[in-house]
Amino acid sequence: MPCNFLESEHAAVAWLCQCINKTAVDYLRHCGLDYEVSWSLQGWANVNRFGDYHDLHNHPHAYLSGTYYVAVPGESEAPPGRRDRRPGAISFYDPRAQANMTAIKGDPQVEAEHTVLPTPGTILLWPAFLHHFVHPNLSRRPRISISFNLVLKRDPGYLPDQG
């Protein structure tokens, strides 16, 4: 198996690469980019057993990052202690420190955290600079996902005009 999971020649991996690339193209078009952007994909498998989580992090040197969820256990065990756990979820954090401090009623900027509880088959895609935290798996069944980065193939045409 190659170090880059998404370089595998397996048909299921080729299908996943097509899904990721389509999701990325849709994202870029939604952002208003009307020119062709080239990238390479880097991917790796995650198997989170009971208690496993991924600490707060982002993905330097990538343009976009994402995860495809293969298996997400529905049941969980609640160990004693805090009741505000969100097992199996992923949280994304507003990169603008304290931006929500000036929020007023009805302001969509009030939440500094956005949490998603994925289901099997979900692809999430986000800007690679965005800090995120993968909450602990509190199930005896593993949570399995494929995470990936889109790394831009550098092109001077991507740079904004400085004039």
C-alpha positions as CSV (number, residue, x, y, z in Angstrom):
1,M,0.0,0.0,0.0
2,P,1.4,3.4,-0.9
3,C,2.1,6.0,1.8
4,N,-0.5,8.2,0.1
5,F,-3.7,6.1,0.5
6,L,-5.3,7.9,-2.4
7,E,-2.6,6.6,-4.8
8,S,-3.9,3.0,-4.4
9,E,-5.2,1.4,-7.6
10,H,-8.2,-0.2,-5.9
11,A,-11.5,0.6,-7.6
12,A,-13.1,1.9,-4.4
13,V,-10.2,4.4,-3.9
14,A,-10.5,5.6,-7.5
15,W,-14.2,6.2,-6.9
16,L,-13.4,8.1,-3.7
17,C,-10.9,10.3,-5.5
18,Q,-13.6,11.1,-8.1
19,C,-16.0,12.0,-5.4
20,I,-13.4,14.2,-3.6
21,N,-12.4,16.0,-6.9
22,K,-16.1,16.7,-7.7
23,T,-16.7,18.0,-4.2
24,A,-13.6,20.3,-4.6
25,V,-14.7,21.6,-8.0
26,D,-18.2,22.3,-6.6
27,Y,-16.7,24.1,-3.6
28,L,-14.5,26.3,-5.9
29,R,-17.3,27.1,-8.2
30,H,-19.5,28.0,-5.2
31,C,-16.7,30.4,-4.1
32,G,-16.8,32.1,-7.5
33,L,-13.6,30.8,-8.9
34,D,-14.2,30.7,-12.7
35,Y,-10.8,29.4,-13.7
36,E,-9.2,25.9,-13.7
37,V,-7.3,25.0,-10.5
38,S,-4.9,22.1,-10.4
39,W,-4.1,20.1,-7.3
40,S,-2.8,16.8,-6.0
41,L,-4.6,14.7,-3.4
42,Q,-2.9,13.3,-0.2
43,G,-4.9,10.9,1.8
44,W,-4.7,8.6,4.9
45,A,-6.9,6.2,6.7
46,N,-8.1,6.8,10.3
47,V,-9.2,4.0,12.6
48,N,-10.4,5.5,15.9
49,R,-11.0,2.9,18.5
50,F,-12.7,3.4,21.9
51,G,-11.4,6.7,23.4
52,D,-9.4,7.8,20.4
53,Y,-9.7,11.4,19.2
54,H,-7.7,13.9,17.2
55,D,-6.5,17.0,19.1
56,L,-7.1,20.6,17.8
57,H,-5.2,21.1,14.6
58,N,-5.2,22.4,11.0
59,H,-3.4,21.3,7.9
60,P,-0.4,23.5,6.9
61,H,0.7,23.5,3.2
62,A,-2.7,22.4,1.9
63,Y,-5.4,24.5,0.4
64,L,-8.4,22.4,1.3
65,S,-8.8,19.5,3.7
66,G,-11.6,17.0,4.2
67,T,-12.7,13.7,5.5
68,Y,-14.8,10.9,4.0
69,Y,-16.6,8.8,6.7
70,V,-16.6,5.0,6.1
71,A,-18.0,3.8,9.4
72,V,-19.5,5.9,12.2
73,P,-20.8,4.0,15.2
74,G,-24.3,5.1,16.3
75,E,-24.1,3.8,19.9
76,S,-21.7,5.0,22.5
77,E,-20.8,4.4,26.1
78,A,-21.0,7.3,28.5
79,P,-18.2,7.0,31.0
80,P,-18.7,8.9,34.3
81,G,-18.1,12.6,34.3
82,R,-19.1,15.3,31.9
83,R,-22.4,15.1,30.1
84,D,-21.6,17.6,27.3
85,R,-19.5,15.1,25.3
86,R,-20.1,14.8,21.6
87,P,-18.8,11.4,20.7
88,G,-18.0,10.8,17.1
89,A,-18.4,14.5,16.1
90,I,-16.0,16.9,14.5
91,S,-15.9,20.6,15.5
92,F,-14.6,23.5,13.5
93,Y,-13.5,26.8,15.1
94,D,-13.8,30.4,13.8
95,P,-10.2,31.5,13.0
96,R,-11.1,35.1,14.0
97,A,-10.2,35.1,17.7
98,Q,-13.0,36.6,19.8
99,A,-14.9,37.7,16.7
100,N,-18.1,36.6,18.4
101,M,-17.5,39.0,21.3
102,T,-19.4,41.8,19.4
103,A,-22.3,39.7,18.2
104,I,-25.9,40.9,18.7
105,K,-29.2,39.2,18.5
106,G,-29.7,37.5,15.1
107,D,-26.0,37.9,14.2
108,P,-24.8,34.7,12.4
109,Q,-21.3,35.3,13.7
110,V,-22.2,34.5,17.3
111,E,-21.1,30.9,17.3
112,A,-17.3,30.4,17.4
113,E,-17.7,26.6,17.0
114,H,-19.6,24.6,14.4
115,T,-20.0,20.9,15.2
116,V,-21.0,18.1,12.8
117,L,-22.0,14.6,13.6
118,P,-21.2,12.8,10.4
119,T,-22.9,9.7,9.1
120,P,-21.3,6.9,6.9
121,G,-20.8,8.2,3.3
122,T,-20.5,11.9,4.3
123,I,-17.7,13.9,2.7
124,L,-16.8,17.1,4.6
125,L,-14.5,19.7,3.0
126,W,-13.1,22.8,4.5
127,P,-10.3,25.4,4.1
128,A,-7.1,23.7,5.4
129,F,-6.3,26.7,7.7
130,L,-9.4,26.0,9.8
131,H,-8.7,24.5,13.2
132,H,-10.8,21.5,14.0
133,F,-11.1,18.8,16.7
134,V,-12.3,15.2,16.3
135,H,-14.2,14.3,19.4
136,P,-13.5,10.9,21.1
137,N,-15.0,7.7,19.8
138,L,-17.0,6.4,22.8
139,S,-18.2,3.2,21.0
140,R,-16.6,-0.2,21.1
141,R,-16.9,-0.3,17.3
142,P,-14.2,1.7,15.4
143,R,-14.9,5.0,13.6
144,I,-13.3,4.7,10.2
145,S,-12.6,7.6,7.9
146,I,-10.3,8.7,5.1
147,S,-8.9,12.2,5.5
148,F,-7.3,14.1,2.7
149,N,-5.6,17.3,1.7
150,L,-5.8,19.1,-1.7
151,V,-2.4,20.6,-2.3
152,L,-2.4,23.2,-5.1
153,K,0.0,22.8,-8.0
154,R,1.6,26.3,-7.9
155,D,0.6,28.5,-10.8
156,P,1.3,32.3,-10.9
157,G,-2.3,32.7,-12.3
158,Y,-3.6,31.9,-8.8
159,L,-2.1,35.0,-7.3
160,P,-4.4,38.1,-7.1
161,D,-3.4,41.3,-8.9
162,Q,-1.3,43.6,-6.8
163,G,-2.1,46.7,-8.8
